[in-house]
Amino acid sequence: MDPLPTFLGVISLLGVTLVVFARRLSLAYNGWTARARQRNPRLGAVPTSAARERNLELVSWIFRLGGAFKSRLPIFTWWRVRG
């Protein structure tokens, strides 16, 4: 049995998951970085609320773009390999 379709399906599912849960992942990531900055002040100051909102939107879009890329890459790969 060829493992390629299963592997490509898992990558595609990961991409869709990143798109769907981008906001929630962004909140978790920003919370983690804020806690890391509080524990280690050498990393930089904790962002203001306006900077936090801007950062939240930016990281959400990065997750969405990465998810969109990951969800479509297996389709193009499958066409290249099987085409």
JOHU-V232718 format. One record per residue. N is the residue number from 1. RES is the residue in three letters. PHI is phi as a letter, one per 20 degrees, with the letter a starting at -180 (999 if undefined). PSI is psi in whole degrees, 0 to 359 (* if undefined). NEAR is the number of other ideal C-beta (glycine too) atoms within 12 Angstrom. Layout:
N_RES_PHI_PSI_NEAR ; N_RES_PHI_PSI_NEAR
//
This chain:
1_MET_999_139_6 ; 2_ASP_e_122_11 ; 3_PRO_f_351_9 ; 4_LEU_f_314_16 ; 5_PRO_f_322_17 ; 6_THR_f_315_14 ; 7_PHE_f_315_18 ; 8_LEU_f_326_26 ; 9_GLY_f_320_20 ; 10_VAL_f_318_17 ; 11_ILE_f_318_26 ; 12_SER_f_318_26 ; 13_LEU_f_322_18 ; 14_LEU_f_318_24 ; 15_GLY_f_316_27 ; 16_VAL_f_321_24 ; 17_THR_f_319_21 ; 18_LEU_f_320_29 ; 19_VAL_f_315_26 ; 20_VAL_f_317_18 ; 21_PHE_d_24_20 ; 22_ALA_f_316_27 ; 23_ARG_f_315_21 ; 24_ARG_f_319_18 ; 25_LEU_f_323_25 ; 26_SER_f_318_28 ; 27_LEU_f_316_21 ; 28_ALA_f_318_18 ; 29_TYR_f_316_24 ; 30_ASN_f_324_29 ; 31_GLY_f_319_20 ; 32_TRP_f_316_16 ; 33_THR_f_326_24 ; 34_ALA_f_318_24 ; 35_ARG_f_322_14 ; 36_ALA_f_323_16 ; 37_ARG_f_328_20 ; 38_GLN_f_321_16 ; 39_ARG_f_326_12 ; 40_ASN_c_88_13 ; 41_PRO_f_342_10 ; 42_ARG_f_339_9 ; 43_LEU_f_337_15 ; 44_GLY_p_166_14 ; 45_ALA_f_154_14 ; 46_VAL_f_132_20 ; 47_PRO_f_154_21 ; 48_THR_f_173_11 ; 49_SER_f_323_12 ; 50_ALA_f_317_10 ; 51_ALA_f_325_18 ; 52_ARG_f_317_22 ; 53_GLU_f_316_16 ; 54_ARG_f_318_16 ; 55_ASN_f_322_25 ; 56_LEU_f_315_27 ; 57_GLU_f_318_19 ; 58_LEU_f_312_19 ; 59_VAL_f_325_28 ; 60_SER_f_315_27 ; 61_TRP_f_325_20 ; 62_ILE_f_317_22 ; 63_PHE_f_319_31 ; 64_ARG_f_316_25 ; 65_LEU_f_318_18 ; 66_GLY_f_320_25 ; 67_GLY_f_320_28 ; 68_ALA_f_319_22 ; 69_PHE_f_314_22 ; 70_LYS_f_329_26 ; 71_SER_f_337_26 ; 72_ARG_e_337_20 ; 73_LEU_g_316_20 ; 74_PRO_f_327_26 ; 75_ILE_f_313_22 ; 76_PHE_f_323_17 ; 77_THR_f_317_21 ; 78_TRP_f_318_20 ; 79_TRP_f_322_12 ; 80_ARG_f_317_12 ; 81_VAL_f_315_14 ; 82_ARG_e_346_13 ; 83_GLY_f_*_8
//
